[in-house]
Amino acid sequence: MESIQRGGRPVPGFGVGAPLAQSTYVKPADPWKPTGKVGAFLGGVVGSGIAAVAATSLFGEGTGLSMATVGQRLQRSWRPLAATAVAGGIIAAIAK
């Protein structure tokens, strides 16, 4: 049985030579991109916030879709919109 190098350590195997080091297959992490639970939370906040604002703008009370009425709807309902965004972030972080 032949010995091959894997991750800098000799490992028994049947290969024909030493494979490339594993570090060549690993993509370096982007330090400015949040990952894991934080990234999932931020993604959930953004997604839920956009959906809540769109739904409130288009389907709120009243029939007018002028910018003045849409702006007033969003000003009146900022607390439920913020709560929806935070809840979406929490759910995304838990699901991760």
Contacts in CASP RR format, 6 or more apart in sequence:
PFRMAT RR
TARGET T0000
AUTHOR 0000-0000-0000
METHOD contacts of the structure
MODEL  1
MESIQRGGRPVPGFGVGAPLAQSTYVKPADPWKPTGKVGAFLGGVVGSGI
AAVAATSLFGEGTGLSMATVGQRLQRSWRPLAATAVAGGIIAAIAK
1 12 0 8 1.000
1 13 0 8 1.000
1 14 0 8 1.000
2 12 0 8 1.000
2 13 0 8 1.000
2 14 0 8 1.000
2 15 0 8 1.000
2 17 0 8 1.000
3 10 0 8 1.000
3 11 0 8 1.000
3 12 0 8 1.000
3 13 0 8 1.000
4 10 0 8 1.000
4 11 0 8 1.000
4 12 0 8 1.000
4 13 0 8 1.000
4 15 0 8 1.000
4 17 0 8 1.000
4 18 0 8 1.000
4 19 0 8 1.000
5 11 0 8 1.000
5 18 0 8 1.000
5 19 0 8 1.000
6 19 0 8 1.000
6 22 0 8 1.000
7 21 0 8 1.000
7 22 0 8 1.000
8 21 0 8 1.000
29 35 0 8 1.000
34 42 0 8 1.000
36 96 0 8 1.000
37 93 0 8 1.000
37 96 0 8 1.000
38 93 0 8 1.000
39 96 0 8 1.000
40 89 0 8 1.000
40 92 0 8 1.000
40 93 0 8 1.000
40 95 0 8 1.000
40 96 0 8 1.000
41 89 0 8 1.000
41 90 0 8 1.000
41 92 0 8 1.000
41 93 0 8 1.000
42 89 0 8 1.000
43 89 0 8 1.000
43 92 0 8 1.000
44 85 0 8 1.000
44 88 0 8 1.000
44 89 0 8 1.000
44 91 0 8 1.000
44 92 0 8 1.000
44 93 0 8 1.000
45 85 0 8 1.000
45 86 0 8 1.000
45 88 0 8 1.000
45 89 0 8 1.000
45 92 0 8 1.000
46 85 0 8 1.000
47 85 0 8 1.000
47 88 0 8 1.000
48 84 0 8 1.000
48 85 0 8 1.000
48 87 0 8 1.000
48 88 0 8 1.000
48 89 0 8 1.000
49 81 0 8 1.000
49 84 0 8 1.000
49 85 0 8 1.000
51 84 0 8 1.000
52 80 0 8 1.000
52 81 0 8 1.000
52 84 0 8 1.000
52 85 0 8 1.000
53 74 0 8 1.000
53 81 0 8 1.000
56 73 0 8 1.000
56 74 0 8 1.000
56 77 0 8 1.000
56 81 0 8 1.000
57 70 0 8 1.000
57 71 0 8 1.000
57 73 0 8 1.000
57 74 0 8 1.000
58 65 0 8 1.000
60 73 0 8 1.000
61 73 0 8 1.000
62 69 0 8 1.000
74 81 0 8 1.000
END
